[in-house]
Amino acid sequence: MTPRGKSAILWGIVGALSFLVLVQGYALFAGPLVSIGQAGAVAVLVAVGTGVSAYALEYRIATWAARRADDE
């Protein structure tokens, strides 16, 4: 597995866990917003979206940061 792919998978996991933390926090303070199954399904969608976005944008962001560092 390439480092870029591994990074995208890890970002997907971070996105899914962040979503689940937000759902749990909302449930603690305001009451359940969605069921556990629905939250899991949306978390999977968030993970896939985050992973695909990270994979697609990582090279562009790295290139932009390198150009920005060279300009300084």
Residue pairs with C-beta under 8 A, 6 or more apart in sequence:
4 55
4 58
4 59
5 55
7 54
7 55
7 58
8 51
8 52
8 54
8 55
8 58
9 51
11 50
11 51
11 53
11 54
12 47
12 48
12 50
12 51
12 54
13 47
14 50
15 46
15 47
15 49
15 50
15 51
16 43
16 44
16 46
16 47
16 50
17 43
18 46
19 39
19 42
19 43
19 46
20 39
20 43
23 33
23 34
23 39
23 43
26 33
27 33
34 42
